[in-house]
């Protein structure tokens, strides 16, 4: 790596950065809908199962292998097998493409932090968000229409990302994580406590947690649980791998995995309580049933919440900005983590400094994200999200699991992991999970996702998917084929 500090100053910096990478914007708008639409309280059975046999074992795998090589993801893959180096670049490029659209959503939220102070969305938040703010259209001609306020909001997000990430690890991500992650939890706790005091909160919670036990026999519910854990814990995104490569030699990686899993699951469930308490209040005030108010995706944040704030009265002028600021903090912690895998990979191979690498990536990313500042941007964003998360990322994760578990032989890192662990000792159960259970489960999830995307896609959607695939594969090949400038690119360094 470049000659600069590439190690966490303390274990707490490592832990908070990992929690911040998991506790992101998506936990606030995705999990409440997934929980509600998949059996309510009954969903916790497949959910907890997914945490235990997928989330925790796979995070331990990524932590352990990343810690062992203390290098970027592609260099570690190259050290294991040069034939697999394409995978080493495939995943970081996919993660960077996710970052490009993710920071666009962050830009939307940044604008809403401002207008929420005076309810700038007016009496019809749906019309404002879709037509006035996004100027959304599915027409290809919409690419020619740039929405200035969205462009500025997106570029502001890239500037914040650059400002934090171009510094060395501890002064940048480490210091920010120590401040933002605790603040994020404190504000969210305050919002949830307030939401529980609202009249009608119990109505929403009864809808959320009312178990539909019959759905446990539905295979799709189990796949939804595993998909949620993949999404919320950022499995396979090279984030855990990269952050663990910076860990100090005496780090208790297994315990850190447990802390991250508990913090992430606790946060998204806490957010769900807040969301449905407020929906219950809105149902009581409007007379509209909770099921008719529930929506998925960004609509929950940018349409339903503003509708709630419209009926909250004067207190909404405080709660509104506080809520959107909390979402912004969650987004910042995530984009910091999403940039890191490709950043350290380029530093590792081409010998660039951290400052230069982050600056170049933010300029490229800012330019690419302008496609999402167009009138067609939100439509393209939905397609990109589907392609990258349900197709590209999952197949990469399956290959990563096979490579680490079988070719690298993850069993040899068990003694070192157990040596520093103060909580859980891993053994044969872990090997069974990473060699057999996880690849099989993820294979089913990937096949289901691929079939769904292809069968339901229009000609325009499939064309955009094809373009995204070409971009992903093209840059993967380019980064793999470019000659290395770093002298130690072919050196294999292992800690274990």
C-alpha positions in Angstrom: 0.0 0.0 0.0 1.0 3.6 -0.2 3.4 4.8 2.5 0.9 6.2 4.9 -0.9 4.9 8.0 -3.1 2.0 7.0 -4.1 0.6 10.4 -6.8 1.5 12.8 -5.6 3.6 15.7 -7.7 1.4 18.1 -10.0 -1.5 18.0 -12.9 0.8 18.8 -12.3 2.7 15.5 -12.4 -0.6 13.6 -15.5 -1.7 15.4 -17.4 1.6 14.9 -16.4 1.8 11.3 -17.8 -1.7 10.7 -21.0 -0.9 12.5 -21.3 2.2 10.5 -20.9 0.3 7.2 -23.7 -2.1 8.2 -26.1 0.5 9.7 -26.9 2.4 6.6 -29.7 4.3 5.0 -31.2 1.1 3.7 -31.9 -0.2 7.2 -34.3 2.6 7.7 -36.4 2.2 4.6 -36.0 -1.4 3.6 -36.2 -3.6 6.7 -39.6 -2.3 8.0 -41.3 -3.2 4.7 -39.5 -6.6 4.5 -40.6 -7.4 8.0 -44.2 -6.3 7.5 -44.7 -8.0 4.2 -43.2 -11.3 5.1 -45.3 -12.5 8.0 -44.6 -9.8 10.7 -43.5 -11.5 13.9 -43.3 -14.9 12.1 -40.5 -13.4 9.9 -38.1 -13.4 12.9 -37.7 -17.2 12.7 -36.2 -17.2 9.2 -34.5 -13.8 10.0 -32.6 -15.1 13.0 -31.8 -18.3 11.1 -30.3 -16.3 8.3 -28.2 -14.3 10.8 -26.9 -17.4 12.4 -26.1 -19.6 9.4 -25.3 -16.9 6.8 -24.6 -13.5 8.4 -22.2 -14.3 11.2 -20.3 -17.2 9.5 -19.7 -15.2 6.3 -18.6 -12.1 8.2 -16.2 -14.2 10.1 -14.9 -15.6 6.8 -14.4 -12.1 5.3 -12.8 -10.7 8.5 -10.5 -13.7 8.9 -9.2 -13.8 5.3 -8.9 -10.0 5.1 -7.0 -9.9 8.4 -4.7 -12.7 7.2 -3.6 -11.0 4.0 -3.6 -7.4 5.2 -4.0 -6.1 1.7 -6.6 -5.1 -0.9 -9.2 -7.6 -2.1 -7.7 -8.2 -5.6 -4.2 -8.6 -4.3 -5.4 -11.2 -1.8 -7.3 -13.0 -4.5 -4.2 -12.9 -6.7 -2.2 -14.4 -3.9 -4.6 -17.3 -3.5 -5.0 -17.9 -7.2 -4.0 -15.7 -10.2 -6.8 -17.4 -12.2 -9.4 -15.8 -9.9 -8.0 -12.3 -10.0 -10.9 -11.1 -12.2 -13.2 -11.8 -9.2 -10.8 -9.5 -7.2 -11.7 -6.6 -9.4 -15.3 -7.6 -10.2 -16.6 -7.0 -6.7 -14.8 -3.6 -6.0 -16.0 -2.3 -9.4 -19.6 -3.5 -8.6 -19.4 -1.8 -5.1 -18.2 1.4 -6.7 -21.2 1.3 -9.1 -23.4 0.9 -6.1 -21.8 3.9 -4.4 -22.5 6.0 -7.5 -26.3 5.5 -7.2 -26.3 5.3 -3.4 -24.8 8.7 -3.0 -27.6 10.0 -5.3 -30.2 8.9 -2.8 -28.0 10.5 -0.1 -28.2 13.7 -2.2 -32.0 13.5 -2.2 -32.0 13.2 1.6 -29.6 16.1 2.0 -32.1 18.3 0.1 -34.9 17.1 2.3 -33.0 18.0 5.5 -33.3 21.6 4.3 -36.9 21.7 3.1 -38.2 19.6 6.0 -37.7 22.6 8.3 -40.6 24.4 6.5 -42.4 21.4 4.9 -41.3 22.4 1.4 -43.0 19.4 -0.1 -46.4 21.0 0.3 -49.7 19.3 0.8 -49.0 16.4 -1.7 -45.6 14.9 -0.9 -46.0 12.2 -3.5 -46.5 14.6 -6.3 -43.7 16.9 -5.1 -41.2 14.1 -4.8 -42.0 12.3 -8.1 -42.9 15.2 -10.4 -41.5 18.5 -8.9 -38.3 17.2 -7.2 -37.2 14.2 -9.3 -39.1 15.3 -12.4 -39.3 11.5 -12.9 -39.9 9.9 -16.3 -39.3 6.5 -17.8 -38.8 8.1 -21.2 -35.3 7.8 -22.7 -35.5 11.5 -23.6 -35.4 12.2 -19.8 -31.6 11.7 -19.9 -31.3 15.1 -21.6 -33.0 16.9 -18.7 -30.7 17.6 -15.8 -32.4 18.6 -12.5 -30.0 21.2 -11.1 -31.0 20.9 -7.4 -30.4 17.1 -7.5 -27.0 17.6 -9.3 -25.9 20.0 -6.6 -27.1 17.8 -3.8 -25.2 14.8 -5.3 -22.0 16.7 -5.8 -22.2 18.0 -2.2 -22.3 14.3 -1.1 -19.2 13.5 -3.1 -17.4 16.5 -1.6 -18.2 15.3 1.9 -17.0 11.8 1.0 -13.8 13.2 -0.4 -13.2 15.5 2.5 -13.3 12.6 5.0 -11.8 9.8 2.9 -8.7 11.5 1.4 -7.2 11.7 4.9 -5.3 8.8 6.4 -7.4 6.1 7.9 -7.6 7.0 11.5 -7.8 10.8 11.0 -10.5 10.3 8.3 -12.9 7.3 8.6 -11.8 6.4 12.1 -12.4 9.8 13.6 -15.7 10.3 11.8 -17.0 6.9 12.8 -16.3 7.6 16.4 -18.5 10.7 16.2 -21.2 9.7 13.7 -22.1 6.2 14.7 -22.9 7.0 18.4 -24.7 10.2 17.3 -26.7 8.2 14.8 -27.9 5.7 17.5 -28.7 8.5 20.0 -30.8 10.5 17.5 -32.6 7.3 16.3 -33.4 6.3 19.9 -34.9 9.8 20.5 -37.0 9.6 17.4 -38.3 6.1 18.3 -39.1 7.1 21.8 -41.0 10.1 20.5 -42.9 8.0 18.0 -44.0 5.6 20.7 -45.7 8.4 22.6 -47.9 9.3 19.6 -51.6 8.4 19.7 -52.2 5.4 17.5 -48.6 4.0 17.8 -50.0 0.7 19.0 -52.1 0.4 15.9 -49.0 0.4 13.7 -47.0 -1.9 16.0 -49.9 -4.5 16.1 -49.8 -4.5 12.3 -46.1 -4.9 12.2 -45.6 -7.7 14.7 -48.9 -9.6 14.0 -47.5 -13.0 13.0 -48.7 -14.9 10.1 -47.4 -18.3 10.9 -48.7 -19.9 7.7 -46.1 -18.0 5.7 -43.3 -20.0 7.3 -44.1 -22.7 4.8 -43.5 -20.3 1.9 -40.0 -20.7 0.4 -40.0 -17.0 -0.6 -40.2 -15.8 3.0 -37.0 -17.7 3.8 -35.3 -16.3 0.7 -36.4 -12.8 1.7 -34.8 -13.3 5.1 -31.5 -14.4 3.6 -31.7 -11.5 1.1 -32.2 -9.0 3.9 -29.2 -10.2 5.8 -27.0 -10.1 2.7 -28.2 -6.5 2.1 -28.1 -5.2 5.7 -24.8 -6.7 6.7 -23.2 -5.7 3.3 -22.0 -9.3 2.8 -19.6 -9.8 -0.1 -19.1 -6.1 -0.6 -15.4 -6.4 0.4 -16.0 -3.8 3.1 -15.5 -6.3 6.0 -12.5 -7.8 4.2 -10.9 -4.3 3.6 -11.6 -3.0 7.1 -10.3 -6.2 8.6 -7.0 -5.9 6.6 -6.3 -2.7 8.6 -7.0 -4.4 12.0 -4.3 -4.6 14.6 -2.6 -7.9 15.2 -4.4 -8.6 18.5 -7.9 -7.8 17.2 -10.7 -10.0 18.4 -12.3 -10.5 15.0 -14.9 -13.0 16.1 -16.3 -10.9 18.9 -16.3 -7.9 16.5 -18.5 -9.8 14.1 -21.0 -10.5 16.9 -21.0 -6.9 17.9 -21.7 -5.7 14.4 -24.4 -8.3 13.8 -26.2 -7.4 17.0 -25.8 -3.6 16.4 -27.1 -3.9 12.8 -30.1 -6.1 13.7 -30.9 -4.0 16.7 -30.8 -0.8 14.7 -33.0 -2.0 11.8 -35.6 -3.5 14.2 -35.5 -0.3 16.3 -36.1 1.7 13.1 -39.0 -0.6 12.2 -40.7 0.2 15.5 -40.3 3.9 14.9 -41.6 3.7 11.3 -44.8 1.7 12.2 -45.5 3.7 15.3 -45.7 6.8 13.1 -47.7 5.0 10.5 -50.1 4.0 13.2 -50.4 7.6 14.3 -51.0 8.6 10.6 -53.7 5.9 10.3 -55.5 7.2 13.4 -55.4 10.8 12.1 -56.4 10.1 8.5 -58.7 7.1 8.9 -56.6 5.2 6.3 -55.7 1.6 7.3 -52.0 1.0 8.0 -51.7 -1.6 5.1 -52.8 1.2 2.7 -50.0 3.5 4.0 -47.2 1.0 3.8 -44.8 1.4 0.9 -41.4 0.0 0.0 -38.2 1.6 -1.0 -37.4 5.3 -1.0 -41.1 6.1 -1.0 -41.2 5.4 2.7 -38.7 8.0 3.4 -39.6 10.7 0.9 -43.3 10.3 0.6 -44.8 8.6 3.7 -42.7 10.4 6.3 -43.5 13.9 4.8 -47.2 13.0 4.8 -46.8 12.2 8.5 -45.0 15.4 9.3 -47.8 17.3 7.6 -50.2 16.2 10.2 -47.9 16.4 13.2 -48.2 20.1 13.5 -45.5 22.5 14.7 -43.4 19.7 16.3 -42.7 18.4 12.8 -40.5 21.4 12.1 -38.1 19.9 14.6 -38.7 16.2 14.2 -38.6 16.4 10.4 -35.1 17.9 10.0 -33.9 15.6 12.8 -35.2 12.5 11.0 -33.7 13.4 7.6 -30.5 14.3 9.3 -30.4 10.9 10.9 -30.9 9.3 7.5 -28.1 11.4 6.1 -25.7 10.3 8.9 -26.6 6.7 8.1 -25.9 7.3 4.5 -22.5 8.9 5.2 -21.3 6.0 7.2 -22.3 3.7 4.3 -20.7 5.6 1.5 -17.4 5.9 3.4 -17.4 2.1 3.5 -18.4 1.7 -0.1 -15.5 3.8 -1.4 -12.8 2.0 0.6 -12.6 -1.4 -1.3 -11.9 0.1 -4.8 -9.7 2.9 -3.3 -7.3 0.6 -1.4 -7.3 -1.8 -4.4 -6.0 0.9 -6.7 -3.5 2.2 -4.1 -2.2 -1.4 -3.8 -1.8 -2.1 -7.5 -0.7 1.2 -8.9 1.2 2.7 -5.9 -1.0 5.8 -5.8 -1.3 7.8 -2.5 -4.6 7.7 -0.7 -5.1 11.4 -1.4 -4.7 11.0 -5.2 -6.8 7.8 -5.3 -9.7 9.2 -3.4 -9.6 12.5 -5.4 -9.6 10.7 -8.7 -12.4 8.3 -7.7 -14.6 11.1 -6.4 -14.2 13.1 -9.6 -15.1 10.0 -11.7 -17.9 9.0 -9.4 -19.3 12.6 -9.3 -19.3 12.7 -13.1 -20.9 9.2 -13.4 -23.6 10.0 -10.8 -24.9 12.9 -13.0 -26.9 10.3 -14.9 -29.0 10.0 -11.7 -29.5 13.8 -11.7 -31.5 13.6 -14.9 -35.3 13.2 -15.2 -34.7 9.5 -16.0 -32.3 9.1 -13.1 -34.6 7.6 -10.6 -35.8 5.0 -13.1 -32.3 4.0 -14.0 -31.4 3.9 -10.3 -34.0 1.3 -9.6 -32.7 -0.9 -12.5 -29.1 -0.4 -11.4 -30.0 -1.3 -7.8 -31.7 -4.5 -8.9 -28.9 -5.6 -11.3 -26.0 -4.9 -8.9 -27.6 -6.3 -5.7 -29.6 -9.2 -7.0 -27.4 -10.4 -9.9 -23.8 -9.0 -9.9 -23.1 -8.9 -6.2 -24.7 -12.2 -5.4 -22.7 -14.2 -8.0 -19.6 -12.5 -6.8 -20.4 -13.5 -3.2 -20.9 -17.1 -4.2 -17.6 -17.2 -6.0 -15.9 -15.5 -3.1 -17.3 -18.0 -0.6 -16.1 -20.9 -2.8 -12.6 -19.4 -3.2 -12.0 -18.6 0.4 -13.6 -21.8 1.8 -12.3 -24.3 -0.6 -9.3 -23.1 -2.5 -7.8 -20.9 0.2 -8.9 -23.5 2.9 -10.4 -21.2 5.5 -9.9 -23.9 8.1 -6.3 -22.9 8.6 -7.3 -19.5 10.1 -9.4 -21.0 12.8 -6.6 -21.3 15.4 -5.7 -17.6 15.1 -9.4 -16.5 15.2 -10.0 -18.6 18.3 -6.8 -17.4 20.0 -8.0 -13.8 20.2 -11.7 -14.5 20.6 -13.2 -13.7 24.1 -16.7 -14.8 23.2 -17.3 -17.4 20.5 -15.0 -20.3 19.5 -15.4 -21.5 15.9 -15.0 -25.0 14.7 -16.5 -27.6 12.4 -19.9 -25.9 12.4 -18.3 -22.9 10.7 -16.6 -24.9 8.0 -19.9 -26.7 7.2 -21.7 -23.3 6.9 -19.2 -21.6 4.6 -18.4 -24.7 2.5 -21.9 -26.0 1.9 -24.8 -24.1 3.4 -24.0 -20.5 2.3 -23.1 -21.3 -1.3 -26.3 -23.4 -1.7 -28.5 -20.8 -0.1 -27.0 -17.9 -2.1 -27.3 -20.0 -5.3 -31.1 -20.3 -4.8 -31.4 -16.6 -4.0 -29.4 -15.7 -7.1 -31.4 -17.9 -9.4 -34.6 -16.5 -8.1 -33.4 -13.0 -8.4 -32.1 -13.5 -12.0 -35.3 -15.2 -13.1 -37.4 -12.4 -11.6 -35.4 -9.6 -13.3 -35.4 -11.2 -16.7 -39.0 -12.4 -16.7 -40.4 -9.0 -15.6 -38.1 -6.6 -17.4 -39.2 -4.5 -20.4 -37.0 -3.9 -23.4 -35.8 -0.7 -22.0 -35.0 -2.2 -18.6 -33.2 -5.2 -20.1 -31.2 -2.8 -22.4 -30.1 -0.8 -19.4 -29.2 -4.0 -17.6 -27.0 -5.0 -20.6 -25.3 -1.6 -20.6 -24.6 -1.9 -16.8 -23.2 -5.5 -17.3 -20.9 -4.3 -20.1 -19.6 -1.4 -17.9 -19.0 -3.8 -14.9 -17.3 -6.4 -16.9 -15.3 -3.9 -19.0 -13.8 -2.1 -16.1 -13.1 -5.4 -14.3 -11.1 -6.5 -17.3 -9.3 -3.1 -17.7 -8.2 -3.0 -14.0 -7.1 -6.6 -14.1 -5.1 -6.1 -17.4 -3.4 -2.8 -16.6 0.2 -3.4 -15.6 0.9 -3.0 -11.9 3.1 -0.1 -10.8 3.6 -1.3 -7.2 6.7 -3.3 -6.6 5.1 -5.6 -4.0 2.0 -6.4 -6.1 3.1 -10.0 -6.6 4.4 -10.5 -3.1 2.4 -12.7 -0.8 2.2 -11.5 2.8 0.2 -13.3 5.4 -0.2 -12.8 9.1 -1.3 -16.3 10.0 
